[in-house]
């Protein structure tokens, strides 16, 4: 049966030669239709490929698996497509322009891929735009088509892609200087809440999709403005010049969710709607959920400089078809995790006590797992593709987070540099030097990525000391960062009140209804020694039924060292485990600022310096 010619969404291809159109083909079926026109395809047959991963999320995701159908034509005649690998095609040679039409399934409600239904549409370019090999440096255009469904009549478009013929927040044509820029501006379509503020003259938009009753956009604007201006001034203290002309916080509010992904002029966020501020409360306090959201925004915004423009050499340029290994994620993610909360203090949104509480949680999370004694943050960075982003039930016993331990290393560097330079230099100077040397001109044709050797040399330069022993012990090695010793000269008390008298199995329970299913069993703990494993469902302790909520209560009837019989199902087999209860090994670190002495003798305190 002869197929009808592919319909063109745009009358003619742009002068540059690469044009996309994307339309919501089927809202209920979650399907985008993409049309790609290549004006001057390669004479030997154009190769096209969809990225295997998205920058900022270090895992091979094989987005091409969501391409449901694909076909090509030239001058009204079908063109054969040969599959080269799981994400690449080669079109047969053709004389005229080459046009491809393909359908993309979009049902991944995350910040990484694409999602479409009757409520909204969202996509990252890495999920929907085939790369035209050999022509990545050419200008690209994309036409975003308004859905015909009646439910979409009031939809708008949020993106930081530069407008070509479209009006701001409207459907129509947008442009990008090259493919790298095209895929670095996600797109949100729907009925979203919108507010705008300026940070040192640069417009910043807040877009919130999803039902959020009584959303306090005014408060969001005030608080995010404080964060943004603090960070702009941090990197450019003299000029207060932001590295972009416009920025968008693109937020999807759901019942329960959390995550973010950075881009050069925007961020895609997902959060629980309960974490967003409401006009109904009348309170000016920052609750735990809202604080978590502000920390997320601060983290992703900091990436505008760190990793979006200051990049590891392995990411300049990106290889989007295979893993790009770097041992520096402890710096780009870990240091960002250090500054995200610190910026909330410097912006005046939280006080030192609240900051120390957040810092204490980070310390406890790092000390909780024995994986930190087996894997360095440099190895964790390099192995992100196969370990950190593919965590299983044994993760606490096998890996360390380059986010959390990386943030503690940043703190240790900050304290160390301040001490060695008598308060004249700090980690701030390292970040500003990275920005000036590697980030400021990155998208102006002069930038390049930084190497591990250059990073280490920069720390030597700023501190005026040889920092290799620090790198060997805490970055390439697995030693715990000596925070108690480093914090003491700054008047910060480090305490660890572990509840060793509290009996414990040393496990984490999963969410499985009313069952007490073991999600993780910590190495060396009572459950591990007794032979229990992740996935086991606890049934009874000494003949008393265990549920998903009463385990601590049952164990609380015993003393540390007591012997108890635990019955549990492993798959469908009932097993009995003779268990000796241990004292709770969960870290209980807390930090507090001691009263300042009448006459200061130590280095300057680091909290808001």
Secondary structure, 3 states (H helix, E strand, C coil): CCCCCCCCCCCCCCCCCEEEEEEEEECCCCEEEEEEEECCCCCCCCEEECCCCECCECCCCCHHHHEEEEEEEECCEEECEEEEECCEEEECCCCCCEEEEEEEECECCCCCCEEECCCEEEECHHHHCCEECCCCCCCEEEEECCCCCHHHCCCEEECCCEECCCCCCCCEEEEECCHHHHCCCCEEEECCEEEEEEECCEEEEEEEECCCCCECHHHHHHHHHHHHHHHHHHHCCCCCCCCCCEEEEEEEEECCCEEEEECCCEEEEEEEHHHCCECCCCCCCCCHHHHHHHHHHHHHHHCCCECCCECEHHHCCCCCCCCCCCCCHHHHHHHHHHHHHHHHHHCCCCCHHHHHHHHHHHHHHHHHCHHHHCCCHHHHHHCCCCCHHHCCCCHHHHCCCCCHHHHHHHHHHHHHHHHHCCCCCCHHHHHHHHHHHHHCCHHHCCCCCECHHHHHHHHHHHHCCCCHHHHHHHHCCCCCCCHHHHHHCCCEEEEECCCCCCEECCEEECCCCCCEEEEEECCCCHHHHHCCCCCCEEEEECCEECCCCCHHHHHCCCCCCCEEEEEEEECCEEEEEEEECEECCCCCEEEEECCCCCCCCCCCCCCCC
